[in-house]
Amino acid sequence: MMQNKLLIAWNSLQAQQQKIIKIICVVVPILFTIIYLVNIYEKISIKKRTLAIAEDNFTYVLEKAQNFHAFSLAKESLSRFPEKNDFIFSESTRFNLINFQLGSEEKMPFISFKNDSVTNFSKFLESLTQHPEINISRIIIVPVKSSYQVRVYFGTV
């Protein structure tokens, strides 16, 4: 009965009105689908931004913790080896430097060593600066095959 009434109402409409209703019946679900997808995209974008912020915060805290750890290790070495040369040797052992030498050239003390990693020997040099008697005045880095020959000159404090 209800179908008959709908069919009679549909047939009583003009062709133009029927086209408009058909278009509306197609466009409205498409419009709702697009709105739904845009909403999901915005939620995903917000989650990505939140994740990026959390990742940046984690990286910042991790770097601070690593810096503090390196600082505490250097302070521990400094307390165990208050003499400058002993401290340098202990740090060179901790960073596994190859062909480590301590010398003097024209009354300017220096250290010389080989290492494969720029990051490793830069951390070593950072740890040396924790000692109050060590002042680095010049660094010479020469690439040799797959490693680096480093010479560090110390100035007077």
DOVO-50527 format. One line per field, with one value per residue: residue in one letter; x, y, z of N, C-alpha, C, O in turn. Coordinates in steps of 0.02 Angstrom, whole numbers, always signed. Each point is the difference from the previous one (the first is absolute). Example, Ala and Ser with C-alpha at 12.3 -4.5 7.8 and 13.67 -1.06 7.14 Angstrom:
REM residues 2
aa = [A;S]
n.x = [+660;-70]
n.y = [-284;+54]
n.z = [+390;-69]
ca.x = [-45;+42]
ca.y = [+59;+59]
ca.z = [+0;+3]
c.x = [+45;-39]
c.y = [+60;+55]
c.z = [+0;+37]
o.x = [+52;+25]
o.y = [-1;+55]
o.z = [+33;+8]
This chain:
REM residues 157
aa = [M;M;Q;N;K;L;L;I;A;W;N;S;L;Q;A;Q;Q;Q;K;I;I;K;I;I;C;V;V;V;P;I;L;F;T;I;I;Y;L;V;N;I;Y;E;K;I;S;I;K;K;R;T;L;A;I;A;E;D;N;F;T;Y;V;L;E;K;A;Q;N;F;H;A;F;S;L;A;K;E;S;L;S;R;F;P;E;K;N;D;F;I;F;S;E;S;T;R;F;N;L;I;N;F;Q;L;G;S;E;E;K;M;P;F;I;S;F;K;N;D;S;V;T;N;F;S;K;F;L;E;S;L;T;Q;H;P;E;I;N;I;S;R;I;I;I;V;P;V;K;S;S;Y;Q;V;R;V;Y;F;G;T;V]
n.x = [+41;+64;+5;-86;-8;+61;-44;-77;+33;+31;-77;-22;+83;+25;-11;-54;-110;-49;-7;-84;-101;-23;-29;-106;-74;+6;-62;-110;-44;-33;-100;-93;-24;-52;-110;-65;-19;-81;-106;-39;-38;-104;-84;-27;-66;-109;-61;-33;-90;-101;-40;-47;-106;-84;-31;-69;-110;-60;-34;-92;-102;-46;-45;-105;-84;-32;-70;-109;-60;-33;-95;-98;-33;-51;-109;-68;-23;-83;-104;-37;-45;+31;+54;+57;+105;+11;-1;+95;+81;-12;+31;+109;+29;-13;+82;+52;+54;-14;+62;-46;-18;+82;-44;+104;-67;+111;+41;-2;-45;+43;-95;+39;-68;-15;-46;-57;+10;-56;-79;+37;+39;-89;-37;+57;-17;-89;+17;+42;-81;-16;+74;-1;+38;-104;+98;-106;+103;+30;-62;+60;-58;+43;-52;-42;+21;+23;+100;-1;+54;+2;-14;+30;-31;+91;-100;+39;+24]
n.y = [-59;-48;-112;-52;-9;-83;-102;-20;-25;-107;-78;+6;-67;+108;+6;+94;-3;-43;+68;+73;-38;-8;+93;+36;-50;+60;+87;-14;-79;+35;+51;-63;-41;+66;+16;-81;-2;+70;-36;-74;+43;+44;-74;-31;+70;-7;-81;+23;+66;-47;-54;+63;+31;-72;-3;+81;-12;-69;+36;+64;-47;-38;+76;+33;-66;+11;+84;-14;-56;+53;+61;-55;-23;+81;+18;-69;+18;+73;-43;-52;+68;+1;-96;+97;+2;+22;+109;+59;-13;+61;+108;+20;-1;+93;+72;-56;+63;+32;-89;-54;+104;-30;+97;-3;+89;-14;-91;-55;+19;-104;+13;-103;+29;-109;+43;-87;+12;+33;-70;-89;+7;-11;-105;-55;+26;-52;-105;+0;+14;-111;-35;-3;-105;-42;+13;-21;-36;-107;+27;-90;+43;-98;+47;-78;+11;-92;+48;+1;+65;-47;+106;-46;+97;-23;+42;+104;-58]
n.z = [+0;+79;-5;+44;+112;+48;+1;+79;+106;+17;+13;+110;+38;+22;-111;-27;+4;-92;-91;-1;-27;-111;-56;+8;-69;-94;-32;+5;-65;-103;-11;-2;-101;-74;+10;-42;-111;-34;+12;-75;-97;+4;-12;-104;-58;+23;-49;-106;-15;+9;-89;-81;+18;-23;-108;-39;+22;-65;-102;+2;+9;-96;-70;+24;-35;-107;-25;+22;-77;-94;+7;-6;-105;-59;+18;-56;-108;-21;+11;-94;-79;+108;+11;-12;+39;+110;+31;-15;+78;+94;-5;+16;+109;+61;-27;+82;+74;-107;+27;+86;-38;+70;-37;-45;-4;-5;+53;-98;+102;-4;-59;+21;-84;+30;-94;+44;+111;-91;-38;-56;-105;-67;-22;-80;-109;-45;-35;-104;-77;+0;-76;+113;+12;-7;-56;-28;-27;+18;-91;+28;-87;+38;-89;+70;-110;+59;-19;+113;-75;+102;-38;+99;-46;+62;+29;-13;+93]
ca.x = [-41;+44;+37;-45;-5;+64;+4;-47;+29;+59;-24;-35;+51;+24;+65;+53;-2;+27;+73;+26;-3;+52;+64;+5;+11;+69;+47;-1;+46;+69;+19;+12;+61;+56;+6;+26;+70;+38;+4;+50;+65;+19;+18;+66;+50;+9;+38;+70;+33;+10;+54;+63;+18;+23;+66;+48;+10;+39;+69;+31;+15;+52;+64;+20;+21;+65;+49;+12;+37;+69;+28;+13;+57;+60;+11;+24;+70;+38;+10;+46;+65;+3;+56;-21;+21;-37;-69;-1;+8;-60;-53;+18;-17;-73;-25;+33;+39;+54;+65;-2;+66;+3;+67;+9;+30;+16;-27;-73;-20;-52;-15;-12;-34;-40;-66;-42;-62;+5;-42;+35;+55;-26;-23;+62;+24;-47;+13;+63;-11;-27;+57;+14;+67;+6;-25;+17;+13;+0;-14;+16;-31;+22;-32;+46;-40;-67;+2;+25;+57;-17;+51;-31;+49;-27;+26;+8;-62]
ca.y = [+59;+58;+0;+26;+72;+30;-7;+49;+67;+6;+7;+64;+53;+12;-30;+43;-10;-67;+5;+37;-45;-50;+33;+10;-66;-21;+50;+2;-50;+17;+56;-27;-40;+47;+32;-51;-12;+59;-2;-50;+28;+50;-35;-31;+54;+22;-54;+3;+57;-17;-50;+34;+39;-48;-26;+53;+5;-58;+9;+52;-28;-50;+34;+28;-57;-23;+51;-6;-63;+12;+46;-35;-45;+41;+23;-58;-9;+56;-11;-56;+19;+74;+23;+10;-55;-60;+10;-8;-71;-37;+15;-32;-70;-5;+11;-48;+34;-41;+33;+60;+25;+64;+27;+72;+26;+71;+15;-2;-70;-24;-71;-24;-65;-18;-25;-9;+37;+71;+9;-28;+42;+65;-10;-3;+69;+32;-23;+30;+70;+0;+8;+72;+17;-14;+52;-20;+59;-14;-70;-17;-64;-22;-63;-53;-58;-2;+29;+69;+13;+63;+28;+53;+40;+31;+66;+10;+20]
ca.z = [+0;+3;-63;-51;+9;-22;-73;-29;+11;-45;-69;-8;-7;-67;-14;+29;+73;+12;-7;+59;+57;-11;+13;+72;+31;-13;+26;+73;+29;-18;+43;+67;-3;-4;+66;+46;-16;+20;+73;+17;-20;+50;+62;-12;+0;+69;+34;-24;+32;+71;+1;-15;+60;+51;-22;+12;+72;+20;-24;+41;+66;-9;-9;+65;+42;-26;+19;+72;+11;-20;+49;+62;-11;-1;+69;+37;-20;+28;+72;+8;-28;+1;-41;-68;-44;+19;-23;-73;-15;+19;-49;-64;+8;+0;-68;-45;-51;-27;-5;+42;+20;+34;-15;+3;-61;+13;+66;-2;+7;-46;-3;-67;+0;-58;+16;-58;+6;+18;+60;+58;+24;+21;+69;+40;+10;+46;+68;+22;+22;+68;+47;+5;-23;-71;-45;-68;-40;-72;-17;-70;-17;-66;-18;-21;-22;+30;+68;+5;+44;+35;+44;+41;+36;+60;+18;+72;+34]
c.x = [+43;+39;-43;-6;+64;+6;-47;+28;+59;-22;-36;+49;+20;+70;+56;+3;+28;+77;+31;+1;+53;+70;+10;+15;+71;+50;+3;+44;+73;+26;+15;+65;+62;+11;+31;+75;+44;+8;+52;+71;+25;+21;+68;+55;+14;+41;+73;+37;+15;+57;+68;+23;+25;+68;+54;+15;+43;+73;+37;+20;+55;+69;+25;+25;+69;+55;+17;+41;+74;+35;+17;+58;+66;+17;+27;+73;+44;+12;+49;+71;+5;+58;-22;+17;-37;-72;-5;+7;-63;-57;+16;-16;-76;-28;+36;+37;+61;+64;+2;+70;-8;+70;+1;+37;+10;-33;-77;-22;-55;-14;-14;-31;-35;-67;-42;-61;+12;-40;+37;+55;-24;-28;+60;+26;-46;+15;+65;-11;-30;+56;+19;+69;+8;-34;+23;+9;-4;-12;+16;-29;+20;-35;+53;-42;-69;-1;+28;+60;-11;+59;-31;+55;-35;+34;+8;-64;+10]
c.y = [+63;+6;+28;+75;+35;-3;+50;+70;+11;+11;+66;+58;+7;-29;+41;-10;-68;+1;+34;-46;-55;+28;+9;-66;-26;+47;-1;-55;+14;+57;-23;-41;+45;+34;-49;-11;+60;+2;-50;+25;+51;-33;-33;+53;+24;-52;+0;+58;-14;-50;+33;+42;-46;-28;+52;+7;-59;+7;+52;-29;-53;+32;+31;-55;-26;+50;-5;-62;+10;+46;-36;-49;+39;+24;-58;-13;+54;-11;-57;+19;+76;+28;+2;-59;-66;+3;-11;-73;-40;+12;-32;-75;-10;+7;-44;+33;-43;+42;+66;+19;+68;+27;+75;+22;+75;+25;+4;-73;-18;-73;-17;-68;-10;-24;-3;+46;+72;+13;-23;+47;+70;-5;-5;+70;+39;-20;+29;+71;+4;+11;+74;+20;-10;+55;-19;+63;-12;-75;-9;-70;-17;-67;-50;-62;+4;+28;+71;+2;+69;+20;+61;+35;+35;+67;+3;+26;+66]
c.z = [+0;-65;-56;+5;-24;-76;-35;+8;-47;-72;-11;-7;-73;-7;+32;+76;+18;-5;+61;+61;-7;+15;+75;+35;-11;+35;+77;+31;-17;+44;+71;+2;-1;+67;+50;-13;+19;+75;+22;-16;+51;+66;-6;+1;+71;+39;-23;+31;+73;+7;-14;+60;+55;-17;+12;+75;+25;-22;+42;+68;-6;-9;+65;+46;-22;+17;+74;+15;-19;+49;+65;-7;+0;+71;+43;-17;+30;+74;+12;-23;-3;-43;-73;-45;+16;-24;-76;-19;+17;-50;-68;+2;-5;-70;-52;-58;-20;-5;+40;+23;+33;-10;+7;-63;+10;+64;+2;+5;-50;+13;-72;+4;-66;+25;-63;-1;+22;+63;+62;+23;+17;+72;+47;+15;+46;+72;+27;+27;+70;+52;+2;-27;-76;-40;-70;-42;-75;-11;-74;-13;-72;-15;-27;-14;+32;+72;-4;+47;+30;+43;+34;+40;+58;+11;+75;+29;+35]
o.x = [-13;+13;+25;+2;-3;+24;+18;-4;+9;+28;-4;-19;-4;+33;+48;+54;+35;+34;+52;+49;+32;+41;+55;+40;+26;+49;+54;+40;+45;+57;+50;+37;+49;+57;+43;+39;+56;+54;+40;+46;+58;+48;+40;+53;+58;+45;+45;+58;+53;+42;+49;+60;+50;+42;+55;+58;+45;+45;+58;+56;+44;+49;+60;+50;+42;+55;+58;+44;+45;+59;+53;+39;+50;+59;+42;+41;+56;+55;+37;+49;-12;-3;-36;-43;-20;-28;-47;-36;-19;-37;-46;-20;-24;-51;-11;-11;+30;-4;+22;+37;-41;+49;-47;+46;-49;-32;-29;+13;-42;+38;-24;+19;-8;-6;+10;-29;+31;+22;-3;+4;+33;+7;-3;+18;+24;-3;+7;+34;-5;-13;+8;+10;+53;-59;+60;-44;-16;+25;-22;+16;-12;+10;+40;-27;-39;-47;+11;-2;-6;+30;-27;+36;-56;+60;-15;-37;-46]
o.y = [+47;+55;+37;+35;+52;+48;+29;+40;+55;+42;+24;+55;-48;-15;-28;-2;-7;-32;-21;-1;-18;-32;-13;-3;-39;-22;+7;+16;-11;-1;+20;+3;-13;+6;+19;-3;-9;+18;+14;-10;+0;+22;+1;-12;+13;+17;-10;-8;+16;+6;-16;+1;+16;-10;-17;+8;+9;-14;-10;+11;-3;-23;-4;+9;-16;-19;+5;+1;-21;-10;+11;-9;-22;+1;+9;-14;-12;+16;+1;-25;+30;+57;-45;-25;-36;-49;-32;-24;-45;-46;-23;-29;-48;-32;+9;-16;-32;+59;+51;-42;+41;-35;+32;-34;+37;+52;+27;-39;+42;-35;+41;-42;+46;-30;+39;+13;+13;+38;+33;+16;+34;+48;+24;+16;+41;+41;+12;+21;+54;+20;+31;+59;+17;+16;+3;+42;+45;-42;+39;-48;+39;-49;+17;-30;+45;-12;+28;-30;+49;-41;+45;-32;+25;+7;-47;+37;+26]
o.z = [-37;-24;-44;-51;-31;-30;-51;-47;-27;-35;-57;-21;-39;+50;+25;+28;+51;+41;+24;+37;+50;+32;+26;+47;+40;+29;+28;+44;+41;+23;+30;+49;+34;+22;+40;+47;+23;+25;+45;+39;+19;+32;+46;+28;+17;+38;+41;+20;+25;+45;+33;+16;+33;+44;+23;+19;+41;+40;+16;+23;+43;+29;+15;+35;+41;+19;+20;+42;+36;+17;+29;+46;+28;+20;+43;+44;+22;+25;+49;+27;-52;-22;-24;-37;-46;-24;-23;-44;-37;-18;-34;-51;-30;-16;-60;-58;+43;-15;-25;+27;-20;+13;+23;-23;+7;+0;+47;-46;-18;+32;-39;+41;-40;+53;-46;-53;+51;+43;+52;+59;+40;+39;+56;+56;+40;+45;+60;+47;+28;+56;-53;-16;-27;+10;-15;-4;-39;+38;-43;+35;-46;+36;-43;+47;-16;+37;-54;+54;-36;+35;-33;+38;-6;-9;+36;-32;+31]
